[in-house]
Amino acid sequence: MKQSVPKSVDEYIASQPEALRPKLEQVRAAIRKAVPEAVEGIGYRMPGYKLHGKPMLYFAGFKEHYSLLAAVSRIDIPTGFLRRTFIHSLIRPDGGVIELLRSSS
């Protein structure tokens, strides 16, 4: 059965595995703190943020990780933002995806 498209970020997070929800809420809060003027919504079946009307960033939850997907080639976020916010990260050199492993802490 095909999953329905979530109507809100709250609905998206609620549909994810229970163990992953706190991390997704952490990602959401960190994005809102770093870019408070970004507009939150759903795009490509995942939470996304637009800045000045243009897509900026998306995030998605998976069974063992979550990912940040940049919609632009450069996002000006304060230095150390990702390091302070996300403990485990792997930046893929082949594209704009950052995969973040779910940690037990």
Biopython code that builds the backbone (N, CA, C, O; Angstrom):
import numpy as np
from Bio.PDB.StructureBuilder import StructureBuilder

atoms = [
    (1, "MET", "N", (0.840, -1.180, 0.000)),
    (1, "MET", "CA", (0.000, 0.000, 0.000)),
    (1, "MET", "C", (0.888, 1.247, 0.000)),
    (1, "MET", "O", (1.855, 1.330, 0.757)),
    (2, "LYS", "N", (0.554, 2.195, -0.840)),
    (2, "LYS", "CA", (1.307, 3.433, -0.957)),
    (2, "LYS", "C", (0.993, 4.348, 0.227)),
    (2, "LYS", "O", (-0.170, 4.544, 0.579)),
    (3, "GLN", "N", (2.051, 4.912, 0.843)),
    (3, "GLN", "CA", (1.864, 5.822, 1.971)),
    (3, "GLN", "C", (1.324, 7.153, 1.467)),
    (3, "GLN", "O", (1.670, 7.609, 0.377)),
    (4, "SER", "N", (0.474, 7.764, 2.274)),
    (4, "SER", "CA", (-0.061, 9.063, 1.907)),
    (4, "SER", "C", (0.990, 10.142, 2.162)),
    (4, "SER", "O", (1.904, 9.963, 2.967)),
    (5, "VAL", "N", (0.840, 11.246, 1.470)),
    (5, "VAL", "CA", (1.753, 12.372, 1.640)),
    (5, "VAL", "C", (1.375, 13.097, 2.931)),
    (5, "VAL", "O", (0.218, 13.482, 3.097)),
    (6, "PRO", "N", (2.323, 13.291, 3.845)),
    (6, "PRO", "CA", (2.000, 14.005, 5.086)),
    (6, "PRO", "C", (1.591, 15.441, 4.779)),
    (6, "PRO", "O", (2.105, 16.064, 3.850)),
    (7, "LYS", "N", (0.668, 15.946, 5.564)),
    (7, "LYS", "CA", (0.173, 17.309, 5.361)),
    (7, "LYS", "C", (0.969, 18.345, 6.152)),
    (7, "LYS", "O", (0.876, 19.542, 5.881)),
    (8, "SER", "N", (1.743, 17.891, 7.120)),
    (8, "SER", "CA", (2.524, 18.812, 7.950)),
    (8, "SER", "C", (3.779, 18.096, 8.447)),
    (8, "SER", "O", (3.899, 16.875, 8.352)),
    (9, "VAL", "N", (4.696, 18.878, 8.971)),
    (9, "VAL", "CA", (5.917, 18.302, 9.540)),
    (9, "VAL", "C", (5.567, 17.488, 10.779)),
    (9, "VAL", "O", (6.157, 16.435, 11.018)),
    (10, "ASP", "N", (4.614, 17.969, 11.563)),
    (10, "ASP", "CA", (4.167, 17.195, 12.735)),
    (10, "ASP", "C", (3.668, 15.819, 12.310)),
    (10, "ASP", "O", (4.007, 14.814, 12.935)),
    (11, "GLU", "N", (2.867, 15.771, 11.252)),
    (11, "GLU", "CA", (2.333, 14.496, 10.757)),
    (11, "GLU", "C", (3.455, 13.604, 10.239)),
    (11, "GLU", "O", (3.438, 12.394, 10.463)),
    (12, "TYR", "N", (4.422, 14.189, 9.551)),
    (12, "TYR", "CA", (5.563, 13.421, 9.044)),
    (12, "TYR", "C", (6.324, 12.773, 10.195)),
    (12, "TYR", "O", (6.587, 11.570, 10.171)),
    (13, "ILE", "N", (6.675, 13.564, 11.195)),
    (13, "ILE", "CA", (7.448, 13.045, 12.325)),
    (13, "ILE", "C", (6.658, 11.973, 13.067)),
    (13, "ILE", "O", (7.228, 10.960, 13.473)),
    (14, "ALA", "N", (5.360, 12.179, 13.248)),
    (14, "ALA", "CA", (4.522, 11.196, 13.941)),
    (14, "ALA", "C", (4.468, 9.867, 13.193)),
    (14, "ALA", "O", (4.232, 8.827, 13.808)),
    (15, "SER", "N", (4.684, 9.884, 11.886)),
    (15, "SER", "CA", (4.620, 8.653, 11.091)),
    (15, "SER", "C", (5.935, 7.873, 11.093)),
    (15, "SER", "O", (5.994, 6.763, 10.564)),
    (16, "GLN", "N", (6.982, 8.437, 11.678)),
    (16, "GLN", "CA", (8.295, 7.790, 11.700)),
    (16, "GLN", "C", (8.414, 6.826, 12.880)),
    (16, "GLN", "O", (7.633, 6.907, 13.829)),
    (17, "PRO", "N", (9.397, 5.909, 12.824)),
    (17, "PRO", "CA", (9.604, 4.994, 13.953)),
    (17, "PRO", "C", (9.799, 5.764, 15.259)),
    (17, "PRO", "O", (10.461, 6.801, 15.291)),
    (18, "GLU", "N", (9.222, 5.246, 16.314)),
    (18, "GLU", "CA", (9.242, 5.926, 17.613)),
    (18, "GLU", "C", (10.654, 6.310, 18.060)),
    (18, "GLU", "O", (10.865, 7.401, 18.590)),
    (19, "ALA", "N", (11.616, 5.416, 17.847)),
    (19, "ALA", "CA", (12.992, 5.678, 18.287)),
    (19, "ALA", "C", (13.630, 6.841, 17.529)),
    (19, "ALA", "O", (14.555, 7.472, 18.041)),
    (20, "LEU", "N", (13.157, 7.131, 16.332)),
    (20, "LEU", "CA", (13.744, 8.181, 15.505)),
    (20, "LEU", "C", (13.108, 9.552, 15.740)),
    (20, "LEU", "O", (13.729, 10.575, 15.454)),
    (21, "ARG", "N", (11.904, 9.585, 16.248)),
    (21, "ARG", "CA", (11.162, 10.844, 16.404)),
    (21, "ARG", "C", (11.909, 11.918, 17.204)),
    (21, "ARG", "O", (11.928, 13.074, 16.782)),
    (22, "PRO", "N", (12.528, 11.577, 18.349)),
    (22, "PRO", "CA", (13.241, 12.628, 19.091)),
    (22, "PRO", "C", (14.366, 13.273, 18.284)),
    (22, "PRO", "O", (14.579, 14.481, 18.381)),
    (23, "LYS", "N", (15.082, 12.490, 17.497)),
    (23, "LYS", "CA", (16.163, 13.038, 16.674)),
    (23, "LYS", "C", (15.598, 13.948, 15.590)),
    (23, "LYS", "O", (16.171, 15.000, 15.304)),
    (24, "LEU", "N", (14.482, 13.556, 14.985)),
    (24, "LEU", "CA", (13.882, 14.401, 13.958)),
    (24, "LEU", "C", (13.389, 15.713, 14.552)),
    (24, "LEU", "O", (13.494, 16.766, 13.922)),
    (25, "GLU", "N", (12.853, 15.649, 15.763)),
    (25, "GLU", "CA", (12.436, 16.881, 16.448)),
    (25, "GLU", "C", (13.646, 17.759, 16.744)),
    (25, "GLU", "O", (13.566, 18.986, 16.677)),
    (26, "GLN", "N", (14.764, 17.124, 17.072)),
    (26, "GLN", "CA", (16.002, 17.866, 17.323)),
    (26, "GLN", "C", (16.483, 18.553, 16.039)),
    (26, "GLN", "O", (16.891, 19.714, 16.065)),
    (27, "VAL", "N", (16.431, 17.832, 14.927)),
    (27, "VAL", "CA", (16.813, 18.403, 13.637)),
    (27, "VAL", "C", (15.914, 19.600, 13.327)),
    (27, "VAL", "O", (16.399, 20.665, 12.946)),
    (28, "ARG", "N", (14.624, 19.422, 13.490)),
    (28, "ARG", "CA", (13.647, 20.476, 13.221)),
    (28, "ARG", "C", (13.938, 21.721, 14.071)),
    (28, "ARG", "O", (13.960, 22.840, 13.558)),
    (29, "ALA", "N", (14.155, 21.518, 15.349)),
    (29, "ALA", "CA", (14.428, 22.636, 16.256)),
    (29, "ALA", "C", (15.725, 23.345, 15.876)),
    (29, "ALA", "O", (15.804, 24.573, 15.929)),
    (30, "ALA", "N", (16.732, 22.577, 15.496)),
    (30, "ALA", "CA", (18.018, 23.168, 15.126)),
    (30, "ALA", "C", (17.891, 24.023, 13.863)),
    (30, "ALA", "O", (18.479, 25.102, 13.780)),
    (31, "ILE", "N", (17.133, 23.549, 12.897)),
    (31, "ILE", "CA", (16.934, 24.317, 11.665)),
    (31, "ILE", "C", (16.180, 25.606, 11.987)),
    (31, "ILE", "O", (16.548, 26.683, 11.517)),
    (32, "ARG", "N", (15.135, 25.489, 12.781)),
    (32, "ARG", "CA", (14.344, 26.677, 13.144)),
    (32, "ARG", "C", (15.194, 27.699, 13.903)),
    (32, "ARG", "O", (15.033, 28.905, 13.721)),
    (33, "LYS", "N", (16.098, 27.210, 14.754)),
    (33, "LYS", "CA", (16.965, 28.109, 15.516)),
    (33, "LYS", "C", (17.990, 28.776, 14.607)),
    (33, "LYS", "O", (18.252, 29.973, 14.730)),
    (34, "ALA", "N", (18.566, 27.999, 13.696)),
    (34, "ALA", "CA", (19.611, 28.522, 12.814)),
    (34, "ALA", "C", (19.060, 29.460, 11.745)),
    (34, "ALA", "O", (19.720, 30.426, 11.362)),
    (35, "VAL", "N", (17.854, 29.176, 11.267)),
    (35, "VAL", "CA", (17.268, 29.970, 10.185)),
    (35, "VAL", "C", (15.804, 30.249, 10.534)),
    (35, "VAL", "O", (14.904, 29.698, 9.900)),
    (36, "PRO", "N", (15.557, 31.096, 11.535)),
    (36, "PRO", "CA", (14.191, 31.316, 12.005)),
    (36, "PRO", "C", (13.249, 31.900, 10.959)),
    (36, "PRO", "O", (12.033, 31.749, 11.076)),
    (37, "GLU", "N", (13.783, 32.556, 9.951)),
    (37, "GLU", "CA", (12.934, 33.145, 8.925)),
    (37, "GLU", "C", (12.524, 32.150, 7.837)),
    (37, "GLU", "O", (11.711, 32.486, 6.976)),
    (38, "ALA", "N", (13.072, 30.938, 7.862)),
    (38, "ALA", "CA", (12.710, 29.915, 6.883)),
    (38, "ALA", "C", (11.264, 29.466, 7.109)),
    (38, "ALA", "O", (10.793, 29.383, 8.244)),
    (39, "VAL", "N", (10.577, 29.181, 6.006)),
    (39, "VAL", "CA", (9.192, 28.729, 6.050)),
    (39, "VAL", "C", (9.173, 27.208, 5.936)),
    (39, "VAL", "O", (9.725, 26.632, 4.998)),
    (40, "GLU", "N", (8.531, 26.574, 6.904)),
    (40, "GLU", "CA", (8.481, 25.110, 6.983)),
    (40, "GLU", "C", (7.293, 24.574, 6.190)),
    (40, "GLU", "O", (6.224, 25.185, 6.163)),
    (41, "GLY", "N", (7.491, 23.432, 5.551)),
    (41, "GLY", "CA", (6.409, 22.785, 4.809)),
    (41, "GLY", "C", (6.811, 21.381, 4.396)),
    (41, "GLY", "O", (7.835, 20.866, 4.845)),
    (42, "ILE", "N", (6.016, 20.769, 3.552)),
    (42, "ILE", "CA", (6.300, 19.432, 3.035)),
    (42, "ILE", "C", (6.579, 19.545, 1.541)),
    (42, "ILE", "O", (5.832, 20.182, 0.799)),
    (43, "GLY", "N", (7.667, 18.915, 1.117)),
    (43, "GLY", "CA", (8.027, 18.853, -0.293)),
    (43, "GLY", "C", (8.699, 17.524, -0.563)),
    (43, "GLY", "O", (9.499, 17.052, 0.244)),
    (44, "TYR", "N", (8.381, 16.925, -1.683)),
    (44, "TYR", "CA", (8.949, 15.617, -2.009)),
    (44, "TYR", "C", (8.667, 14.592, -0.900)),
    (44, "TYR", "O", (9.478, 13.700, -0.649)),
    (45, "ARG", "N", (7.515, 14.729, -0.244)),
    (45, "ARG", "CA", (7.067, 13.821, 0.830)),
    (45, "ARG", "C", (7.916, 13.902, 2.094)),
    (45, "ARG", "O", (7.897, 12.976, 2.904)),
    (46, "MET", "N", (8.659, 14.987, 2.279)),
    (46, "MET", "CA", (9.479, 15.145, 3.476)),
    (46, "MET", "C", (9.457, 16.603, 3.930)),
    (46, "MET", "O", (9.114, 17.491, 3.149)),
    (47, "PRO", "N", (9.818, 16.853, 5.182)),
    (47, "PRO", "CA", (9.875, 18.223, 5.673)),
    (47, "PRO", "C", (10.907, 19.038, 4.898)),
    (47, "PRO", "O", (12.009, 18.574, 4.606)),
    (48, "GLY", "N", (10.515, 20.256, 4.580)),
    (48, "GLY", "CA", (11.416, 21.135, 3.851)),
    (48, "GLY", "C", (11.293, 22.562, 4.354)),
    (48, "GLY", "O", (10.326, 22.923, 5.025)),
    (49, "TYR", "N", (12.280, 23.357, 4.020)),
    (49, "TYR", "CA", (12.336, 24.750, 4.447)),
    (49, "TYR", "C", (12.668, 25.623, 3.261)),
    (49, "TYR", "O", (13.572, 25.322, 2.481)),
    (50, "LYS", "N", (11.924, 26.714, 3.132)),
    (50, "LYS", "CA", (12.176, 27.687, 2.074)),
    (50, "LYS", "C", (12.664, 28.983, 2.710)),
    (50, "LYS", "O", (12.207, 29.393, 3.776)),
    (51, "LEU", "N", (13.591, 29.598, 2.029)),
    (51, "LEU", "CA", (14.118, 30.873, 2.474)),
    (51, "LEU", "C", (13.934, 31.856, 1.324)),
    (51, "LEU", "O", (14.422, 31.628, 0.217)),
    (52, "HIS", "N", (13.235, 32.940, 1.592)),
    (52, "HIS", "CA", (12.918, 33.942, 0.572)),
    (52, "HIS", "C", (12.190, 33.303, -0.606)),
    (52, "HIS", "O", (12.420, 33.666, -1.759)),
    (53, "GLY", "N", (11.305, 32.346, -0.304)),
    (53, "GLY", "CA", (10.488, 31.700, -1.323)),
    (53, "GLY", "C", (11.165, 30.602, -2.117)),
    (53, "GLY", "O", (10.547, 30.010, -3.001)),
    (54, "LYS", "N", (12.431, 30.317, -1.817)),
    (54, "LYS", "CA", (13.175, 29.297, -2.566)),
    (54, "LYS", "C", (13.533, 28.135, -1.651)),
    (54, "LYS", "O", (13.921, 28.348, -0.502)),
    (55, "PRO", "N", (13.403, 26.882, -2.159)),
    (55, "PRO", "CA", (13.777, 25.723, -1.342)),
    (55, "PRO", "C", (15.220, 25.832, -0.854)),
    (55, "PRO", "O", (16.121, 26.222, -1.597)),
    (56, "MET", "N", (15.415, 25.474, 0.428)),
    (56, "MET", "CA", (16.725, 25.597, 1.041)),
    (56, "MET", "C", (17.236, 24.243, 1.533)),
    (56, "MET", "O", (18.372, 23.864, 1.249)),
    (57, "LEU", "N", (16.395, 23.519, 2.269)),
    (57, "LEU", "CA", (16.844, 22.326, 2.972)),
    (57, "LEU", "C", (15.668, 21.393, 3.225)),
    (57, "LEU", "O", (14.552, 21.846, 3.481)),
    (58, "TYR", "N", (15.918, 20.101, 3.152)),
    (58, "TYR", "CA", (14.927, 19.081, 3.490)),
    (58, "TYR", "C", (15.567, 18.125, 4.486)),
    (58, "TYR", "O", (16.791, 18.034, 4.570)),
    (59, "PHE", "N", (14.729, 17.406, 5.247)),
    (59, "PHE", "CA", (15.253, 16.298, 6.051)),
    (59, "PHE", "C", (14.309, 15.125, 5.936)),
    (59, "PHE", "O", (13.118, 15.285, 5.666)),
    (60, "ALA", "N", (14.864, 13.932, 6.146)),
    (60, "ALA", "CA", (14.065, 12.717, 6.009)),
    (60, "ALA", "C", (14.543, 11.678, 7.015)),
    (60, "ALA", "O", (15.732, 11.592, 7.321)),
    (61, "GLY", "N", (13.608, 10.897, 7.520)),
    (61, "GLY", "CA", (13.927, 9.832, 8.454)),
    (61, "GLY", "C", (13.896, 8.478, 7.776)),
    (61, "GLY", "O", (13.057, 8.222, 6.913)),
    (62, "PHE", "N", (14.814, 7.615, 8.170)),
    (62, "PHE", "CA", (14.900, 6.251, 7.678)),
    (62, "PHE", "C", (15.056, 5.325, 8.876)),
    (62, "PHE", "O", (15.117, 5.791, 10.013)),
    (63, "LYS", "N", (15.120, 4.045, 8.640)),
    (63, "LYS", "CA", (15.162, 3.090, 9.742)),
    (63, "LYS", "C", (16.353, 3.302, 10.672)),
    (63, "LYS", "O", (16.184, 3.303, 11.891)),
    (64, "GLU", "N", (17.539, 3.479, 10.128)),
    (64, "GLU", "CA", (18.754, 3.574, 10.942)),
    (64, "GLU", "C", (19.462, 4.920, 10.855)),
    (64, "GLU", "O", (20.516, 5.098, 11.467)),
    (65, "HIS", "N", (18.914, 5.858, 10.119)),
    (65, "HIS", "CA", (19.549, 7.168, 10.010)),
    (65, "HIS", "C", (18.522, 8.199, 9.577)),
    (65, "HIS", "O", (17.383, 7.874, 9.243)),
    (66, "TYR", "N", (18.954, 9.434, 9.593)),
    (66, "TYR", "CA", (18.168, 10.501, 8.998)),
    (66, "TYR", "C", (19.115, 11.314, 8.137)),
    (66, "TYR", "O", (20.329, 11.283, 8.338)),
    (67, "SER", "N", (18.563, 12.036, 7.183)),
    (67, "SER", "CA", (19.391, 12.777, 6.241)),
    (67, "SER", "C", (18.943, 14.215, 6.122)),
    (67, "SER", "O", (17.758, 14.521, 6.248)),
    (68, "LEU", "N", (19.891, 15.090, 5.880)),
    (68, "LEU", "CA", (19.635, 16.467, 5.495)),
    (68, "LEU", "C", (19.973, 16.560, 4.019)),
    (68, "LEU", "O", (21.022, 16.086, 3.582)),
    (69, "LEU", "N", (19.091, 17.165, 3.260)),
    (69, "LEU", "CA", (19.307, 17.296, 1.823)),
    (69, "LEU", "C", (19.275, 18.776, 1.466)),
    (69, "LEU", "O", (18.243, 19.435, 1.594)),
    (70, "ALA", "N", (20.396, 19.281, 1.025)),
    (70, "ALA", "CA", (20.476, 20.688, 0.653)),
    (70, "ALA", "C", (19.825, 20.900, -0.706)),
    (70, "ALA", "O", (20.097, 20.162, -1.653)),
    (71, "ALA", "N", (18.970, 21.904, -0.798)),
    (71, "ALA", "CA", (18.313, 22.233, -2.058)),
    (71, "ALA", "C", (19.072, 23.332, -2.794)),
    (71, "ALA", "O", (18.708, 23.706, -3.909)),
    (72, "VAL", "N", (20.109, 23.839, -2.176)),
    (72, "VAL", "CA", (20.955, 24.872, -2.777)),
    (72, "VAL", "C", (22.410, 24.454, -2.596)),
    (72, "VAL", "O", (22.718, 23.596, -1.769)),
    (73, "SER", "N", (23.291, 25.054, -3.364)),
    (73, "SER", "CA", (24.698, 24.661, -3.269)),
    (73, "SER", "C", (25.397, 25.234, -2.049)),
    (73, "SER", "O", (26.453, 24.743, -1.650)),
    (74, "ARG", "N", (24.812, 26.278, -1.447)),
    (74, "ARG", "CA", (25.440, 26.866, -0.258)),
    (74, "ARG", "C", (24.362, 27.324, 0.709)),
    (74, "ARG", "O", (23.410, 28.005, 0.328)),
    (75, "ILE", "N", (24.530, 26.939, 1.959)),
    (75, "ILE", "CA", (23.650, 27.400, 3.016)),
    (75, "ILE", "C", (24.541, 28.056, 4.058)),
    (75, "ILE", "O", (25.445, 27.416, 4.597)),
    (76, "ASP", "N", (24.297, 29.312, 4.340)),
    (76, "ASP", "CA", (25.100, 30.010, 5.341)),
    (76, "ASP", "C", (24.535, 29.736, 6.724)),
    (76, "ASP", "O", (23.556, 30.351, 7.147)),
    (77, "ILE", "N", (25.170, 28.800, 7.419)),
    (77, "ILE", "CA", (24.790, 28.425, 8.777)),
    (77, "ILE", "C", (26.003, 28.696, 9.650)),
    (77, "ILE", "O", (27.128, 28.439, 9.221)),
    (78, "PRO", "N", (25.814, 29.206, 10.856)),
    (78, "PRO", "CA", (26.961, 29.507, 11.718)),
    (78, "PRO", "C", (27.933, 28.336, 11.832)),
    (78, "PRO", "O", (27.515, 27.183, 11.942)),
    (79, "THR", "N", (29.234, 28.639, 11.806)),
    (79, "THR", "CA", (30.275, 27.620, 11.936)),
    (79, "THR", "C", (30.041, 26.792, 13.190)),
    (79, "THR", "O", (29.738, 27.329, 14.256)),
    (80, "GLY", "N", (30.183, 25.501, 13.055)),
    (80, "GLY", "CA", (30.011, 24.610, 14.191)),
    (80, "GLY", "C", (28.577, 24.209, 14.449)),
    (80, "GLY", "O", (28.318, 23.387, 15.328)),
    (81, "PHE", "N", (27.636, 24.768, 13.704)),
    (81, "PHE", "CA", (26.214, 24.469, 13.909)),
    (81, "PHE", "C", (25.933, 22.973, 13.823)),
    (81, "PHE", "O", (25.325, 22.400, 14.727)),
    (82, "LEU", "N", (26.373, 22.346, 12.742)),
    (82, "LEU", "CA", (26.114, 20.912, 12.594)),
    (82, "LEU", "C", (26.849, 20.108, 13.652)),
    (82, "LEU", "O", (26.309, 19.134, 14.176)),
    (83, "ARG", "N", (28.057, 20.500, 13.967)),
    (83, "ARG", "CA", (28.846, 19.771, 14.962)),
    (83, "ARG", "C", (28.178, 19.829, 16.336)),
    (83, "ARG", "O", (28.134, 18.823, 17.044)),
    (84, "ARG", "N", (27.662, 20.988, 16.715)),
    (84, "ARG", "CA", (26.999, 21.133, 18.007)),
    (84, "ARG", "C", (25.657, 20.419, 18.033)),
    (84, "ARG", "O", (25.243, 19.916, 19.077)),
    (85, "THR", "N", (24.980, 20.370, 16.906)),
    (85, "THR", "CA", (23.614, 19.880, 16.867)),
    (85, "THR", "C", (23.528, 18.379, 16.639)),
    (85, "THR", "O", (22.701, 17.708, 17.254)),
    (86, "PHE", "N", (24.361, 17.852, 15.774)),
    (86, "PHE", "CA", (24.283, 16.443, 15.400)),
    (86, "PHE", "C", (25.587, 15.742, 15.745)),
    (86, "PHE", "O", (26.652, 16.113, 15.253)),
    (87, "ILE", "N", (25.494, 14.740, 16.582)),
    (87, "ILE", "CA", (26.691, 14.078, 17.091)),
    (87, "ILE", "C", (27.397, 13.239, 16.026)),
    (87, "ILE", "O", (28.613, 13.348, 15.866)),
    (88, "HIS", "N", (26.660, 12.409, 15.301)),
    (88, "HIS", "CA", (27.265, 11.530, 14.295)),
    (88, "HIS", "C", (26.888, 12.022, 12.908)),
    (88, "HIS", "O", (25.704, 12.167, 12.604)),
    (89, "SER", "N", (27.871, 12.279, 12.073)),
    (89, "SER", "CA", (27.539, 12.726, 10.723)),
    (89, "SER", "C", (28.520, 12.164, 9.705)),
    (89, "SER", "O", (29.681, 11.884, 10.003)),
    (90, "LEU", "N", (28.012, 12.014, 8.516)),
    (90, "LEU", "CA", (28.821, 11.574, 7.387)),
    (90, "LEU", "C", (28.439, 12.459, 6.216)),
    (90, "LEU", "O", (27.301, 12.414, 5.749)),
    (91, "ILE", "N", (29.370, 13.257, 5.740)),
    (91, "ILE", "CA", (29.094, 14.120, 4.602)),
    (91, "ILE", "C", (29.557, 13.393, 3.349)),
    (91, "ILE", "O", (30.734, 13.067, 3.196)),
    (92, "ARG", "N", (28.609, 13.146, 2.462)),
    (92, "ARG", "CA", (28.919, 12.421, 1.242)),
    (92, "ARG", "C", (29.544, 13.354, 0.211)),
    (92, "ARG", "O", (28.996, 14.420, -0.068)),
    (93, "PRO", "N", (30.673, 12.970, -0.353)),
    (93, "PRO", "CA", (31.329, 13.832, -1.336)),
    (93, "PRO", "C", (30.635, 13.850, -2.692)),
    (93, "PRO", "O", (30.951, 14.692, -3.534)),
    (94, "ASP", "N", (29.692, 12.931, -2.919)),
    (94, "ASP", "CA", (29.064, 12.839, -4.231)),
    (94, "ASP", "C", (27.789, 13.661, -4.369)),
    (94, "ASP", "O", (27.120, 13.578, -5.399)),
    (95, "GLY", "N", (27.439, 14.441, -3.373)),
    (95, "GLY", "CA", (26.228, 15.240, -3.503)),
    (95, "GLY", "C", (25.953, 16.034, -2.254)),
    (95, "GLY", "O", (26.779, 16.101, -1.344)),
    (96, "GLY", "N", (24.767, 16.643, -2.220)),
    (96, "GLY", "CA", (24.408, 17.511, -1.119)),
    (96, "GLY", "C", (23.660, 16.825, -0.005)),
    (96, "GLY", "O", (22.763, 17.426, 0.586)),
    (97, "VAL", "N", (23.993, 15.593, 0.305)),
    (97, "VAL", "CA", (23.288, 14.850, 1.338)),
    (97, "VAL", "C", (24.183, 14.633, 2.538)),
    (97, "VAL", "O", (25.340, 14.235, 2.396)),
    (98, "ILE", "N", (23.659, 14.889, 3.703)),
    (98, "ILE", "CA", (24.359, 14.592, 4.944)),
    (98, "ILE", "C", (23.543, 13.516, 5.642)),
    (98, "ILE", "O", (22.385, 13.750, 5.990)),
    (99, "GLU", "N", (24.122, 12.345, 5.851)),
    (99, "GLU", "CA", (23.435, 11.261, 6.551)),
    (99, "GLU", "C", (23.856, 11.285, 8.006)),
    (99, "GLU", "O", (25.046, 11.330, 8.319)),
    (100, "LEU", "N", (22.883, 11.256, 8.885)),
    (100, "LEU", "CA", (23.177, 11.318, 10.305)),
    (100, "LEU", "C", (22.689, 10.034, 10.959)),
    (100, "LEU", "O", (21.501, 9.715, 10.906)),
    (101, "LEU", "N", (23.595, 9.308, 11.567)),
    (101, "LEU", "CA", (23.265, 8.041, 12.173)),
    (101, "LEU", "C", (22.548, 8.255, 13.489)),
    (101, "LEU", "O", (22.913, 9.136, 14.267)),
    (102, "ARG", "N", (21.538, 7.459, 13.737)),
    (102, "ARG", "CA", (20.793, 7.559, 14.979)),
    (102, "ARG", "C", (21.660, 7.027, 16.090)),
    (102, "ARG", "O", (22.143, 5.897, 16.016)),
    (103, "SER", "N", (21.865, 7.827, 17.123)),
    (103, "SER", "CA", (22.671, 7.376, 18.256)),
    (103, "SER", "C", (21.751, 7.077, 19.427)),
    (103, "SER", "O", (20.617, 7.555, 19.462)),
    (104, "SER", "N", (22.225, 6.296, 20.382)),
    (104, "SER", "CA", (21.422, 5.932, 21.532)),
    (104, "SER", "C", (21.358, 7.046, 22.565)),
    (104, "SER", "O", (20.509, 7.017, 23.456)),
    (105, "SER", "N", (22.246, 8.025, 22.454)),
    (105, "SER", "CA", (22.262, 9.130, 23.418)),
    (105, "SER", "C", (21.362, 10.263, 22.980)),
    (105, "SER", "O", (21.257, 11.273, 23.676)),
]
sb = StructureBuilder()
sb.init_structure("model")
sb.init_model(0)
sb.init_chain("A")
sb.init_seg("    ")
for serial, (resi, resn, name, xyz) in enumerate(atoms, 1):
    if name == "N":
        sb.init_residue(resn, " ", resi, " ")
    sb.init_atom(name, np.array(xyz, "f"), 0.0, 1.0, " ", f" {name:<3s}", serial, name[0])
structure = sb.get_structure()
